Amino acid sequence: MRARRGAEPPRINARAVLEFTEMMDTLLASGLSLRDSLEMTASAGAAAEGASGAGNAYLRRGKQSGAALAAEEILSGLGRGASFAGALCALEKTFPPVYRGMISVGDKAGSVEKIFPRLAVFLREQRAIRDKTAAALAYPALVLFIALAGSLALALLVLPRLESVFSAFGGGAGETVSRNIAAIKTAFLRLGAGLLVSATVIVAARFAGGADRGAELLDRLILSLPLAGRFIVSWETLNFSFAMEALTAGGISVEAGLIEAEAVLSNRHYRRALEKVRGAVMNGGSLSAAFAGAGVFPPYFCRWVSVGESSGRSEGVFTQIRTWFQGEIEKQTQRFLLLIEPALIAIIGILILILVTAIVLPLFEAYGNLL
């Protein structure tokens, strides 16, 4: 085994993380232990390197070797006495927070092997959403970039020369074009200044009164956004219900699961709301009332928690919640993709209209005065 002790953990991409997860899922399903599965995953990469002597450098960096490198790092951690979850969660630059949180959840539940099938499905769905979004945005983003670049080149390079040419013919068209160009430049500067101020406010909010307090304030503002906030709430609820489903399936009570499931949440305001729910439940309050009173969790989630509490089967409702929010995220993504392309086209049209009204029409007016 080629352990790389003392070296920086590998940086592998999302495709390699998915490959590692699928390989571990397949090997564990065949009856192998965690260590044996890791050794098989690592040896598969070593065998590939040995089969291509001249291509070793590529394979060590490429997508196919990422799974083997991750397996080697985890085996190295096991050799130092760490648990599987501890060795994997130490690779913060390799595995995303949700992935590490789910492995920790599985370790607490005593069923890490059962987590990999769910993780494989989760990562495949994430990848499908990313690929669909990238494919849908590629064309409008390219069109928008070309339009903005062309407009900037026109305003900065072409129009000043045309202005000097047409201003020599009188009629005031040159002065009009000059004023309009100055107004467009001012608008660009104000837009840049606005973005800079917004970034400064965000940074200040994140660190005001301590990092945690500022970050929670920022996350709360993000959740209040009309479209993005709803999507993030659905995403966090999916991750939370996913964790609760795994925990309760492993025999952990709902009350204890509320503590462990916090590891999969990335939004601090959502996490703080879960802490309030946990405190209310620990003080003898109703689980459904605590979720409903937190003001963050979606109504559908609260209704199903109430159903589970009334039926005495709170553990079983998290599967239903996870399934529903998977579909909800897909619907929200599709709705966004349907709206973004016409929105970009409208932005381009407005930009062209501004240029025509502010610059092109005065130039034609000056040309008409020459005739």
C-alpha positions as CSV (number, residue, x, y, z in Angstrom):
1,M,0.0,0.0,0.0
2,R,1.4,3.4,-1.0
3,A,0.4,5.5,2.0
4,R,1.3,9.1,1.7
5,R,2.0,10.0,5.3
6,G,2.6,13.6,5.9
7,A,1.4,14.7,2.5
8,E,-1.5,16.9,1.9
9,P,-4.8,15.0,1.4
10,P,-5.8,14.6,-2.2
11,R,-8.1,17.0,-4.0
12,I,-10.5,15.0,-6.1
13,N,-13.5,16.2,-8.0
14,A,-17.1,15.4,-7.6
15,R,-17.0,12.7,-10.3
16,A,-14.2,10.9,-8.4
17,V,-16.2,11.2,-5.1
18,L,-19.2,9.6,-6.8
19,E,-16.9,6.8,-8.3
20,F,-15.5,6.1,-4.8
21,T,-19.0,5.9,-3.3
22,E,-20.3,3.6,-6.1
23,M,-17.3,1.3,-5.7
24,M,-17.7,1.1,-2.0
25,D,-21.4,0.5,-2.3
26,T,-20.8,-2.4,-4.8
27,L,-18.0,-4.0,-2.7
28,L,-20.0,-3.7,0.6
29,A,-23.1,-5.1,-1.0
30,S,-21.0,-8.2,-2.0
31,G,-20.3,-8.9,1.7
32,L,-16.9,-7.4,2.1
33,S,-15.9,-5.5,5.2
34,L,-15.2,-1.8,5.2
35,R,-11.4,-2.4,5.3
36,D,-11.5,-5.0,2.6
37,S,-13.6,-2.7,0.4
38,L,-11.2,0.1,0.9
39,E,-8.3,-2.1,0.0
40,M,-10.0,-3.3,-3.1
41,T,-10.8,0.3,-4.1
42,A,-7.2,1.3,-3.6
43,S,-5.8,-1.8,-5.3
44,A,-8.0,-1.1,-8.3
45,G,-6.3,2.2,-8.8
46,A,-2.8,0.7,-8.2
47,A,-3.6,-2.0,-10.8
48,A,-4.6,0.6,-13.3
49,E,-1.4,2.5,-12.8
50,G,0.6,-0.6,-13.2
51,A,-1.1,-1.4,-16.5
52,S,-0.1,1.9,-17.9
53,G,3.5,2.7,-17.0
54,A,3.9,5.9,-19.0
55,G,0.5,7.1,-17.8
56,N,1.1,6.9,-14.1
57,A,1.3,10.7,-13.7
58,Y,-2.0,11.2,-15.5
59,L,-3.7,8.4,-13.5
60,R,-2.5,9.9,-10.2
61,R,-4.1,13.2,-11.2
62,G,-7.0,12.0,-13.3
63,K,-10.6,11.2,-12.4
64,Q,-10.2,7.5,-12.2
65,S,-7.3,7.6,-9.7
66,G,-9.2,9.9,-7.3
67,A,-11.2,7.1,-5.8
68,A,-8.0,5.1,-5.1
69,L,-6.3,8.0,-3.6
70,A,-9.2,8.7,-1.2
71,A,-9.3,5.0,-0.2
72,E,-5.5,5.1,0.5
73,E,-5.9,8.1,2.7
74,I,-8.7,6.5,4.7
75,L,-6.7,3.3,5.1
76,S,-3.8,5.4,6.3
77,G,-6.1,6.9,8.9
78,L,-7.3,3.5,10.0
79,G,-3.7,2.5,10.4
80,R,-3.2,5.4,12.8
81,G,-6.1,4.1,15.0
82,A,-8.9,6.3,13.7
83,S,-12.4,5.0,13.0
84,F,-13.7,4.8,9.4
85,A,-15.8,7.9,9.9
86,G,-13.0,9.7,11.6
87,A,-10.5,8.9,8.9
88,L,-13.0,9.9,6.1
89,C,-14.2,13.1,7.9
90,A,-10.5,14.2,8.3
91,L,-10.4,14.6,4.5
92,E,-12.2,18.0,4.5
93,K,-10.8,19.0,1.1
94,T,-11.8,15.7,-0.5
95,F,-15.4,15.1,0.7
96,P,-18.1,17.8,1.0
97,P,-19.6,18.6,4.3
98,V,-22.9,16.8,3.7
99,Y,-21.0,13.7,2.7
100,R,-18.9,13.8,5.9
101,G,-22.0,14.5,7.9
102,M,-23.8,11.5,6.5
103,I,-20.9,9.2,7.2
104,S,-20.8,10.5,10.8
105,V,-24.5,9.9,11.1
106,G,-24.1,6.3,9.8
107,D,-21.2,5.7,12.2
108,K,-23.3,6.9,15.1
109,A,-26.1,4.6,14.0
110,G,-23.7,1.7,13.6
111,S,-24.6,1.2,10.0
112,V,-22.1,3.0,7.8
113,E,-22.5,0.3,5.2
114,K,-26.2,1.3,4.7
115,I,-25.2,4.9,4.1
116,F,-23.3,4.3,0.8
117,P,-26.4,3.2,-1.3
118,R,-28.2,6.4,-0.2
119,L,-25.1,8.5,-0.8
120,A,-24.7,7.1,-4.3
121,V,-28.2,8.0,-5.1
122,F,-27.8,11.4,-3.5
123,L,-24.6,12.2,-5.4
124,R,-26.1,11.0,-8.7
125,E,-29.1,13.2,-8.3
126,Q,-26.8,16.2,-7.4
127,R,-24.7,15.6,-10.5
128,A,-27.8,15.3,-12.7
129,I,-29.1,18.6,-11.4
130,R,-25.7,20.3,-11.9
131,D,-25.3,18.9,-15.4
132,K,-28.9,19.9,-16.3
133,T,-28.4,23.4,-15.0
134,A,-25.0,23.9,-16.7
135,A,-26.4,22.6,-20.0
136,A,-29.4,24.9,-19.8
137,L,-27.3,28.0,-18.9
138,A,-24.5,27.5,-21.3
139,Y,-26.2,29.1,-24.3
140,P,-27.8,32.1,-22.6
141,A,-24.7,32.8,-20.5
142,L,-22.6,32.8,-23.7
143,V,-25.0,35.1,-25.4
144,L,-25.1,37.4,-22.4
145,F,-21.3,37.5,-22.2
146,I,-20.9,38.3,-25.9
147,A,-23.6,41.0,-25.7
148,L,-21.9,42.6,-22.6
149,A,-18.4,42.4,-24.1
150,G,-19.6,43.8,-27.4
151,S,-21.5,46.6,-25.8
152,L,-18.5,47.5,-23.6
153,A,-16.2,47.5,-26.6
154,L,-18.6,49.6,-28.6
155,A,-19.0,52.1,-25.8
156,L,-15.3,52.4,-25.0
157,L,-13.6,52.0,-28.4
158,V,-16.0,52.6,-31.3
159,L,-18.4,55.3,-30.0
160,P,-15.9,57.9,-28.8
161,R,-14.4,57.9,-32.4
162,L,-17.8,58.2,-34.0
163,E,-18.6,61.0,-31.5
164,S,-15.6,63.0,-32.6
165,V,-16.6,62.4,-36.3
166,F,-20.2,63.4,-36.0
167,S,-19.6,66.3,-33.6
168,A,-17.8,68.1,-36.4
169,F,-21.1,68.4,-38.3
170,G,-23.0,70.3,-35.7
171,G,-26.6,69.8,-34.9
172,G,-25.9,68.9,-31.3
173,A,-25.9,65.1,-32.0
174,G,-22.3,64.8,-31.0
175,E,-22.9,66.4,-27.7
176,T,-26.0,64.2,-27.1
177,V,-23.9,61.1,-27.9
178,S,-21.2,62.3,-25.5
179,R,-23.6,62.9,-22.7
180,N,-25.2,59.5,-23.2
181,I,-21.8,57.7,-23.3
182,A,-20.9,59.5,-20.0
183,A,-24.3,58.4,-18.5
184,I,-23.7,54.8,-19.6
185,K,-20.2,54.8,-18.1
186,T,-21.5,56.3,-14.8
187,A,-24.2,53.6,-14.7
188,F,-21.5,50.9,-15.0
189,L,-19.4,52.6,-12.3
190,R,-22.4,52.8,-10.0
191,L,-23.2,49.2,-10.6
192,G,-19.7,48.2,-9.7
193,A,-19.7,50.3,-6.7
194,G,-23.1,48.8,-5.6
195,L,-21.7,45.3,-5.9
196,L,-18.6,46.3,-3.9
197,V,-20.7,47.8,-1.2
198,S,-22.9,44.8,-1.1
199,A,-19.9,42.5,-0.8
200,T,-18.6,44.7,2.0
201,V,-21.9,44.6,3.9
202,I,-22.0,40.8,3.5
203,V,-18.5,40.5,5.0
204,A,-19.3,42.9,7.8
205,A,-22.5,41.1,8.6
206,R,-20.6,37.8,8.7
207,F,-18.0,39.0,11.2
208,A,-20.1,41.5,13.2
209,G,-20.3,40.5,16.8
210,G,-18.3,37.3,16.2
211,A,-18.1,35.0,13.3
212,D,-21.0,32.8,14.3
213,R,-23.4,35.6,14.9
214,G,-22.5,37.4,11.6
215,A,-22.6,34.2,9.6
216,E,-26.0,33.3,11.1
217,L,-27.3,36.8,10.2
218,L,-26.0,36.4,6.6
219,D,-27.6,32.9,6.3
220,R,-30.9,34.3,7.7
221,L,-30.8,37.0,5.0
222,I,-30.1,34.3,2.3
223,L,-33.1,32.2,3.5
224,S,-35.3,35.3,3.1
225,L,-34.6,35.7,-0.6
226,P,-37.6,35.0,-2.8
227,L,-36.3,32.2,-4.9
228,A,-32.9,31.2,-3.7
229,G,-34.1,31.1,-0.1
230,R,-36.9,28.7,-0.8
231,F,-34.5,26.4,-2.7
232,I,-32.0,26.4,0.1
233,V,-34.7,25.6,2.7
234,S,-35.8,22.7,0.6
235,W,-32.2,21.6,0.2
236,E,-31.4,21.8,3.9
237,T,-34.7,20.0,4.7
238,L,-33.8,17.2,2.3
239,N,-30.4,16.8,3.9
240,F,-31.9,16.8,7.4
241,S,-34.6,14.3,6.6
242,F,-32.0,12.1,4.8
243,A,-29.9,12.1,8.0
244,M,-32.9,11.5,10.3
245,E,-34.0,8.6,8.1
246,A,-30.6,7.0,8.4
247,L,-30.4,7.6,12.1
248,T,-33.9,6.3,13.0
249,A,-33.3,3.3,10.7
250,G,-30.2,2.5,12.7
251,G,-32.2,2.4,16.0
252,I,-31.5,5.9,17.3
253,S,-34.4,7.8,18.7
254,V,-35.8,11.0,17.1
255,E,-34.7,13.0,20.1
256,A,-31.1,11.8,19.9
257,G,-31.2,12.0,16.1
258,L,-31.8,15.8,16.3
259,I,-28.4,16.2,17.8
260,E,-26.5,14.0,15.3
261,A,-28.4,15.2,12.2
262,E,-27.1,18.7,12.8
263,A,-23.8,17.7,11.1
264,V,-25.4,17.6,7.6
265,L,-26.7,21.2,7.8
266,S,-24.7,24.1,6.3
267,N,-27.0,27.0,6.8
268,R,-26.4,28.4,10.3
269,H,-29.8,29.9,10.7
270,Y,-31.5,26.6,9.9
271,R,-29.1,24.9,12.3
272,R,-29.9,27.4,15.0
273,A,-33.6,26.7,14.5
274,L,-33.0,23.0,14.9
275,E,-31.2,23.7,18.1
276,K,-34.3,25.5,19.4
277,V,-36.4,22.6,18.4
278,R,-34.1,20.2,20.2
279,G,-34.2,22.4,23.3
280,A,-38.0,22.5,23.3
281,V,-38.3,18.7,22.9
282,M,-35.8,18.1,25.7
283,N,-38.0,20.3,27.9
284,G,-41.0,18.1,27.2
285,G,-42.5,20.0,24.4
286,S,-44.3,18.5,21.3
287,L,-42.0,17.7,18.4
288,S,-44.5,18.9,15.8
289,A,-45.2,22.1,17.8
290,A,-41.5,22.8,18.1
291,F,-40.9,22.4,14.4
292,A,-43.9,24.6,13.5
293,G,-42.9,27.3,16.0
294,A,-39.3,27.5,14.7
295,G,-40.5,29.5,11.7
296,V,-37.9,28.0,9.3
297,F,-39.1,24.5,8.5
298,P,-41.5,24.2,5.5
299,P,-45.2,23.5,6.2
300,Y,-45.1,20.2,4.4
301,F,-42.4,19.0,6.8
302,C,-44.2,20.2,9.8
303,R,-47.5,18.5,8.8
304,W,-45.8,15.1,8.3
305,V,-43.9,15.4,11.6
306,S,-47.3,16.0,13.2
307,V,-48.7,12.9,11.4
308,G,-45.8,10.8,12.6
309,E,-46.2,12.0,16.1
310,S,-49.9,11.4,16.2
311,S,-49.5,7.9,14.8
312,G,-46.6,7.1,17.1
313,R,-44.3,6.4,14.1
314,S,-42.2,9.6,13.9
315,E,-39.3,7.5,12.5
316,G,-41.2,6.4,9.4
317,V,-42.2,9.8,8.2
318,F,-38.7,11.0,7.3
319,T,-38.6,8.7,4.3
320,Q,-41.8,10.3,3.0
321,I,-40.4,13.8,3.7
322,R,-37.1,13.0,1.9
323,T,-38.8,11.6,-1.1
324,W,-41.1,14.6,-1.4
325,F,-38.3,17.1,-1.1
326,Q,-36.2,15.3,-3.7
327,G,-39.1,15.9,-6.1
328,E,-39.5,19.4,-4.9
329,I,-35.9,20.3,-5.5
330,E,-36.1,18.9,-9.0
331,K,-39.3,20.9,-9.7
332,Q,-37.8,24.1,-8.4
333,T,-34.7,23.5,-10.6
334,Q,-36.8,22.9,-13.7
335,R,-38.8,26.0,-12.9
336,F,-35.7,28.1,-12.6
337,L,-34.3,26.7,-15.9
338,L,-37.5,27.6,-17.6
339,L,-37.3,31.2,-16.3
340,I,-33.6,31.9,-16.6
341,E,-33.3,31.8,-20.4
342,P,-36.2,34.2,-21.2
343,A,-34.9,36.4,-18.4
344,L,-31.4,36.6,-19.9
345,I,-32.9,37.3,-23.4
346,A,-35.0,40.1,-21.9
347,I,-31.8,41.6,-20.2
348,I,-30.0,41.5,-23.5
349,G,-33.0,43.1,-25.3
350,I,-33.1,45.9,-22.7
351,L,-29.4,46.5,-23.1
352,I,-29.7,46.7,-26.9
353,L,-32.7,49.0,-26.6
354,I,-30.7,51.3,-24.3
355,L,-27.8,51.4,-26.7
356,V,-30.0,52.1,-29.7
357,T,-32.0,54.8,-27.9
358,A,-29.0,56.5,-26.3
359,I,-26.4,56.2,-29.0
360,V,-27.4,54.9,-32.3
361,L,-30.5,57.1,-32.8
362,P,-28.5,60.4,-32.2
363,L,-25.9,59.2,-34.7
364,F,-28.6,58.6,-37.3
365,E,-30.0,62.0,-36.5
366,A,-26.6,63.6,-37.1
367,Y,-26.3,61.7,-40.4
368,G,-29.8,62.9,-41.4
369,N,-28.6,66.5,-40.8
370,L,-25.9,66.0,-43.4
371,L,-28.3,65.1,-46.1
